[in-house]
Amino acid sequence: MFLEALGSALFGLALAWVALHRLAGRLPSRGTVLTTGALGGVFGALVTHGALGPGHFLATLIGAVAVAAVLLSLLIRPAARRLRRSAAV
């Protein structure tokens, strides 16, 4: 279980790092994104390991990456553009 937790934290950090470089202007501070990625990966590993049981190392890592990606997607802010008003208003 320790290797699953460590691997999932590293995958979460890697995913957060990629998100920071791709979407830098639409994410909050660097520390928040990296912490969310790592904790999301560990939480995803915990949930997946609890659901599948021991012996599913690869599936646990896939679940961890999926949960980390979902949590990171919640941090993305809309693009900075002007809101348009409807002509009917």
DSSP file with accessible surface (Angstrom, degrees, kcal/mol):
  #  RESIDUE AA STRUCTURE BP1 BP2  ACC     N-H-->O    O-->H-N    N-H-->O    O-->H-N    TCO  KAPPA ALPHA  PHI   PSI    X-CA   Y-CA   Z-CA
    1    1 A M     >        0   0  106      0, 0.0     4,-2.3     0, 0.0     5,-0.2   0.000 360.0 360.0 360.0 -31.9    0.0    0.0    0.0
    2    2 A F  H  >  +     0   0  157      1,-0.2     4,-2.7     2,-0.2     5,-0.2   0.915 360.0  48.2 -63.4 -42.6    2.9    2.3    0.7
    3    3 A L  H  > S+     0   0  122      1,-0.2     4,-2.7     2,-0.2     5,-0.2   0.868 110.5  52.2 -66.5 -35.0    4.2    2.0   -2.9
    4    4 A E  H  > S+     0   0   13      2,-0.2     4,-2.5     1,-0.2    -1,-0.2   0.926 111.8  45.9 -64.5 -43.7    0.7    2.7   -4.2
    5    5 A A  H  X S+     0   0   29     -4,-2.3     4,-2.2     2,-0.2    -2,-0.2   0.923 115.6  45.8 -65.9 -42.9    0.4    5.8   -2.1
    6    6 A L  H  X S+     0   0   82     -4,-2.7     4,-2.3     2,-0.2    -2,-0.2   0.938 114.9  47.1 -66.3 -45.3    3.8    7.1   -3.1
    7    7 A G  H  X S+     0   0   16     -4,-2.7     4,-2.6    -5,-0.2    -2,-0.2   0.906 112.4  49.5 -63.0 -40.7    3.3    6.3   -6.8
    8    8 A S  H  X S+     0   0    1     -4,-2.5     4,-2.4    -5,-0.2    -1,-0.2   0.886 109.8  51.2 -68.5 -36.3   -0.1    8.0   -6.8
    9    9 A A  H  X S+     0   0   21     -4,-2.2     4,-2.4    32,-0.2    -1,-0.2   0.919 111.8  47.9 -64.9 -40.7    1.3   11.1   -5.1
   10   10 A L  H  X S+     0   0  104     -4,-2.3     4,-2.4     2,-0.2    -2,-0.2   0.907 112.3  48.3 -67.1 -40.4    4.0   11.3   -7.7
   11   11 A F  H  X S+     0   0  104     -4,-2.6     4,-2.5     2,-0.2    -1,-0.2   0.897 111.5  50.8 -65.3 -38.8    1.5   10.8  -10.6
   12   12 A G  H  X S+     0   0    0     -4,-2.4     4,-2.4     2,-0.2    26,-0.3   0.913 111.0  48.3 -63.6 -41.3   -0.7   13.5   -9.0
   13   13 A L  H  X S+     0   0   66     -4,-2.4     4,-2.5    24,-0.2    -2,-0.2   0.906 111.4  50.0 -64.2 -41.7    2.3   15.9   -8.8
   14   14 A A  H  X S+     0   0   49     -4,-2.4     4,-2.3     2,-0.2    -2,-0.2   0.922 111.3  48.6 -63.3 -42.5    3.2   15.1  -12.4
   15   15 A L  H  X S+     0   0   54     -4,-2.5     4,-2.3     1,-0.2    -2,-0.2   0.913 112.3  48.8 -64.4 -40.6   -0.4   15.8  -13.6
   16   16 A A  H  X S+     0   0    0     -4,-2.4     4,-2.4     2,-0.2    -2,-0.2   0.891 109.4  52.7 -65.9 -39.0   -0.5   19.1  -11.6
   17   17 A W  H  X S+     0   0  133     -4,-2.5     4,-1.8     2,-0.2    -2,-0.2   0.919 110.0  47.9 -63.4 -43.0    2.9   20.1  -13.1
   18   18 A V  H  X S+     0   0   68     -4,-2.3     4,-2.1     1,-0.2     5,-0.2   0.923 111.5  50.8 -63.2 -42.3    1.6   19.5  -16.6
   19   19 A A  H  X S+     0   0   20     -4,-2.3     4,-2.9     1,-0.2    -2,-0.2   0.895 107.7  53.6 -63.3 -38.7   -1.6   21.5  -15.8
   20   20 A L  H  < S+     0   0   16     -4,-2.4    -1,-0.2     1,-0.2     4,-0.2   0.887 112.2  43.6 -62.9 -38.4    0.5   24.4  -14.4
   21   21 A H  H  < S+     0   0  112     -4,-1.8     3,-0.2     2,-0.2    -1,-0.2   0.810 120.5  40.2 -78.8 -28.5    2.5   24.6  -17.6
   22   22 A R  H  < S+     0   0  204     -4,-2.1    -2,-0.2    -5,-0.2    -3,-0.2   0.835 130.5  23.9 -85.6 -37.0   -0.5   24.2  -20.0
   23   23 A L  S >X S+     0   0   55     -4,-2.9     3,-1.4    -5,-0.2     4,-0.5  -0.228  73.1 142.9-124.7  44.2   -3.0   26.4  -18.1
   24   24 A A  G >4 S+     0   0   67      1,-0.3     3,-0.8    -3,-0.2    -1,-0.1   0.861  73.5  49.3 -58.2 -39.6   -0.9   28.7  -16.0
   25   25 A G  G 34 S+     0   0   71      1,-0.2    -1,-0.3    -3,-0.1    -2,-0.1   0.652 111.5  49.0 -76.5 -14.4   -3.2   31.8  -16.4
   26   26 A R  G <4 S+     0   0   98     -3,-1.4    51,-2.9    -6,-0.1    -1,-0.2   0.342  99.1  76.2-109.1   6.6   -6.3   29.9  -15.5
   27   27 A L  S << S-     0   0    7     -3,-0.8    49,-0.1    -4,-0.5     3,-0.1  -0.822  77.1-116.1-116.0 155.8   -5.2   28.2  -12.3
   28   28 A P        -     0   0   41      0, 0.0    -1,-0.2     0, 0.0     5,-0.1   0.097  67.4 -31.8 -71.1-160.9   -4.6   29.5   -8.8
   29   29 A S     >  -     0   0   72      1,-0.1     4,-2.0     3,-0.1     5,-0.2  -0.027  59.4-114.5 -59.9 155.7   -1.2   29.6   -7.1
   30   30 A R  H  > S+     0   0  139      1,-0.2     4,-2.5     2,-0.2     5,-0.2   0.887 113.9  52.8 -58.6 -43.0    1.4   27.0   -7.8
   31   31 A G  H  > S+     0   0   44      1,-0.2     4,-2.4     2,-0.2    -1,-0.2   0.891 107.9  51.1 -62.9 -40.0    1.4   25.6   -4.3
   32   32 A T  H  > S+     0   0   61      2,-0.2     4,-2.4     1,-0.2    -1,-0.2   0.922 112.1  46.4 -63.6 -43.9   -2.4   25.1   -4.3
   33   33 A V  H  X S+     0   0    0     -4,-2.0     4,-2.4     2,-0.2    -2,-0.2   0.934 114.3  46.3 -66.9 -44.8   -2.3   23.2   -7.6
   34   34 A L  H  X S+     0   0   42     -4,-2.5     4,-2.3     2,-0.2     5,-0.2   0.913 114.1  48.4 -66.5 -39.5    0.6   21.0   -6.6
   35   35 A T  H  X S+     0   0   78     -4,-2.4     4,-2.8    -5,-0.2     5,-0.3   0.918 111.6  49.8 -66.0 -42.2   -0.9   20.2   -3.3
   36   36 A T  H  X S+     0   0   33     -4,-2.4     4,-2.4    -5,-0.2     5,-0.2   0.905 110.9  50.1 -63.3 -41.1   -4.3   19.4   -4.9
   37   37 A G  H  X S+     0   0    0     -4,-2.4     4,-2.0     2,-0.2   -24,-0.2   0.941 114.4  43.1 -62.8 -45.9   -2.6   17.1   -7.4
   38   38 A A  H  X S+     0   0   20     -4,-2.3     4,-2.2   -26,-0.3    -2,-0.2   0.946 118.2  43.3 -67.5 -47.5   -0.7   15.2   -4.8
   39   39 A L  H  X S+     0   0  114     -4,-2.8     4,-2.7     1,-0.2     5,-0.2   0.865 112.5  54.0 -68.5 -34.2   -3.5   14.9   -2.3
   40   40 A G  H  X S+     0   0    1     -4,-2.4     4,-2.5    -5,-0.3    -1,-0.2   0.900 108.7  49.7 -64.1 -39.0   -6.0   14.0   -5.1
   41   41 A G  H  X S+     0   0    0     -4,-2.0     4,-2.2    -5,-0.2    -2,-0.2   0.930 112.8  45.7 -65.3 -43.6   -3.7   11.2   -6.2
   42   42 A V  H  X S+     0   0   55     -4,-2.2     4,-2.4     2,-0.2    -2,-0.2   0.923 114.5  48.2 -66.8 -42.4   -3.4    9.8   -2.7
   43   43 A F  H  X S+     0   0  118     -4,-2.7     4,-2.6     1,-0.2     5,-0.2   0.919 111.4  50.6 -64.0 -41.6   -7.1   10.1   -2.0
   44   44 A G  H  X S+     0   0    0     -4,-2.5     4,-2.7    20,-0.2     5,-0.2   0.889 110.3  49.8 -62.9 -38.6   -7.9    8.4   -5.4
   45   45 A A  H  X S+     0   0    1     -4,-2.2     4,-2.8     2,-0.2     5,-0.2   0.911 110.5  50.6 -65.5 -40.5   -5.5    5.6   -4.5
   46   46 A L  H  X S+     0   0  100     -4,-2.4     4,-2.2     2,-0.2    -2,-0.2   0.938 113.9  43.5 -62.9 -46.0   -7.2    5.2   -1.1
   47   47 A V  H  X S+     0   0   74     -4,-2.6     4,-2.0     2,-0.2    -2,-0.2   0.935 116.9  45.8 -66.4 -45.6  -10.7    5.0   -2.6
   48   48 A T  H  X S+     0   0   22     -4,-2.7     4,-2.8     2,-0.2     5,-0.4   0.911 113.0  49.8 -66.3 -40.9   -9.7    2.7   -5.5
   49   49 A H  H  X S+     0   0   43     -4,-2.8     4,-2.5    -5,-0.2    -1,-0.2   0.900 111.3  50.2 -64.2 -38.8   -7.7    0.4   -3.2
   50   50 A G  H  < S+     0   0   64     -4,-2.2    -1,-0.2    -5,-0.2    -2,-0.2   0.857 114.8  43.5 -66.6 -34.2  -10.7    0.3   -0.9
   51   51 A A  H  < S+     0   0   81     -4,-2.0    -2,-0.2    -5,-0.2    -1,-0.2   0.894 126.4  28.7 -78.6 -40.1  -13.0   -0.6   -3.7
   52   52 A L  H  < S-     0   0   82     -4,-2.8    -3,-0.2    -5,-0.2    -2,-0.2   0.739  99.1-140.3 -94.5 -27.8  -10.9   -3.1   -5.5
   53   53 A G    ><  -     0   0   19     -4,-2.5     3,-0.6    -5,-0.4    -1,-0.2  -0.239  42.8 -32.9  90.0 178.6   -8.8   -4.6   -2.7
   54   54 A P  T 3  S+     0   0  105      0, 0.0    -4,-0.0     0, 0.0    -5,-0.0  -0.282 114.1  47.4 -71.6 156.5   -5.1   -5.5   -2.7
   55   55 A G  T 3  S+     0   0   76      1,-0.0     2,-0.2     3,-0.0     3,-0.2   0.522  80.1  99.0  95.0   4.9   -3.4   -6.8   -5.8
   56   56 A H    <>  +     0   0   90     -3,-0.6     4,-2.3     1,-0.2     5,-0.2  -0.522  37.6 153.1-120.1  62.9   -4.7   -4.3   -8.3
   57   57 A F  H  > S+     0   0   98     -2,-0.2     4,-2.1     1,-0.2     5,-0.2   0.935  72.4  44.0 -61.6 -49.6   -1.6   -2.0   -8.4
   58   58 A L  H  > S+     0   0  125      1,-0.2     4,-2.3     2,-0.2    -1,-0.2   0.924 114.2  49.6 -65.8 -42.2   -2.1   -0.7  -12.0
   59   59 A A  H  > S+     0   0   38      1,-0.2     4,-2.4     2,-0.2    -1,-0.2   0.879 109.1  53.7 -65.0 -35.2   -5.9   -0.1  -11.5
   60   60 A T  H  X S+     0   0    0     -4,-2.3     4,-2.2     2,-0.2    -1,-0.2   0.919 109.1  48.0 -65.4 -41.4   -5.2    1.7   -8.3
   61   61 A L  H  X S+     0   0   16     -4,-2.1     4,-2.4     2,-0.2    -2,-0.2   0.891 110.6  51.5 -67.1 -37.5   -2.8    4.1  -10.0
   62   62 A I  H  X S+     0   0  107     -4,-2.3     4,-2.2     2,-0.2    -2,-0.2   0.927 111.0  48.2 -64.5 -42.3   -5.3    4.7  -12.8
   63   63 A G  H  X S+     0   0   15     -4,-2.4     4,-2.3     1,-0.2    -2,-0.2   0.889 110.4  52.4 -63.6 -38.0   -8.0    5.5  -10.3
   64   64 A A  H  X S+     0   0    0     -4,-2.2     4,-2.4     2,-0.2   -20,-0.2   0.922 110.0  47.2 -64.9 -43.2   -5.6    7.8   -8.5
   65   65 A V  H  X S+     0   0   48     -4,-2.4     4,-2.5     2,-0.2    -2,-0.2   0.898 111.0  53.0 -65.8 -37.7   -4.8    9.7  -11.7
   66   66 A A  H  X S+     0   0   52     -4,-2.2     4,-2.2     2,-0.2    -2,-0.2   0.936 111.3  44.6 -64.4 -45.5   -8.5   10.0  -12.5
   67   67 A V  H  X S+     0   0   40     -4,-2.3     4,-2.6     2,-0.2     5,-0.2   0.914 113.0  51.4 -66.4 -40.8   -9.4   11.5   -9.1
   68   68 A A  H  X S+     0   0    0     -4,-2.4     4,-2.5     1,-0.2    -2,-0.2   0.914 109.9  50.2 -62.1 -40.6   -6.4   13.9   -9.3
   69   69 A A  H  X S+     0   0   42     -4,-2.5     4,-2.1     2,-0.2    -1,-0.2   0.904 110.2  49.9 -65.1 -39.5   -7.5   15.0  -12.7
   70   70 A V  H  X S+     0   0   86     -4,-2.2     4,-1.2     2,-0.2    -2,-0.2   0.935 112.2  47.0 -65.0 -44.6  -11.0   15.6  -11.6
   71   71 A L  H  < S+     0   0   60     -4,-2.6     4,-0.5     1,-0.2     3,-0.3   0.899 112.2  49.9 -65.7 -38.8   -9.9   17.7   -8.6
   72   72 A L  H >X S+     0   0   10     -4,-2.5     3,-1.2     1,-0.2     4,-0.5   0.868 105.1  58.0 -66.9 -33.7   -7.5   19.7  -10.7
   73   73 A S  H >< S+     0   0   65     -4,-2.1     3,-0.7     1,-0.3    -1,-0.2   0.799  98.0  61.4 -67.4 -25.2  -10.2   20.4  -13.2
   74   74 A L  T 3< S+     0   0  129     -4,-1.2    -1,-0.3    -3,-0.3    -2,-0.2   0.697  98.9  57.2 -72.3 -17.2  -12.2   22.0  -10.4
   75   75 A L  T <4 S+     0   0   40     -3,-1.2     2,-0.2    -4,-0.5    -1,-0.2   0.636  80.3 108.4 -85.2 -15.2   -9.5   24.6   -9.9
   76   76 A I    <<  -     0   0   58     -3,-0.7   -49,-0.2    -4,-0.5     3,-0.1  -0.459  57.7-151.5 -71.0 128.9   -9.6   25.9  -13.5
   77   77 A R        -     0   0  125    -51,-2.9     3,-0.1    -2,-0.2    -2,-0.1  -0.641  28.5 -91.2 -94.0 156.1  -11.1   29.3  -13.8
   78   78 A P        -     0   0  116      0, 0.0    -1,-0.1     0, 0.0     3,-0.0  -0.255  53.1 -89.5 -61.7 155.0  -13.0   30.5  -16.9
   79   79 A A        -     0   0   50      1,-0.1     2,-1.2    -3,-0.1   -53,-0.0  -0.317  46.3-102.7 -64.0 146.1  -10.9   32.3  -19.6
   80   80 A A  S    S+     0   0  111     -3,-0.1     2,-0.3     2,-0.0    -1,-0.1  -0.595  70.9 129.8 -76.1  99.6  -10.7   36.0  -19.1
   81   81 A R        -     0   0  198     -2,-1.2     2,-0.2    -3,-0.0     0, 0.0  -0.979  62.1 -90.1-146.3 159.4  -13.1   37.4  -21.6
   82   82 A R        -     0   0  223     -2,-0.3     2,-0.4     1,-0.1    -2,-0.0  -0.471  38.4-123.9 -73.0 139.2  -15.9   39.9  -21.5
   83   83 A L        -     0   0  149     -2,-0.2     2,-0.4     1,-0.0    -1,-0.1  -0.648  24.7-138.4 -79.9 136.2  -19.4   38.6  -20.8
   84   84 A R        -     0   0  240     -2,-0.4     2,-0.3     1,-0.0    -1,-0.0  -0.788   9.8-136.4 -97.4 139.9  -21.9   39.4  -23.5
   85   85 A R        -     0   0  218     -2,-0.4     2,-0.1     1,-0.1    -1,-0.0  -0.633  26.1-105.5 -91.4 149.4  -25.3   40.5  -22.6
   86   86 A S    >   -     0   0   76     -2,-0.3     3,-1.1     1,-0.1    -1,-0.1  -0.420  20.4-129.3 -70.9 147.5  -28.3   39.2  -24.4
   87   87 A A  T 3  S+     0   0  108      1,-0.2    -1,-0.1    -2,-0.1    -2,-0.0   0.750 105.5  65.0 -70.2 -19.6  -29.9   41.6  -26.9
   88   88 A A  T 3         0   0   95      0, 0.0    -1,-0.2     0, 0.0    -2,-0.0   0.652 360.0 360.0 -78.9 -12.8  -33.3   40.9  -25.3
   89   89 A V    <         0   0  149     -3,-1.1    -4,-0.0     0, 0.0     0, 0.0  -0.297 360.0 360.0 -80.0 360.0  -32.3   42.5  -21.9
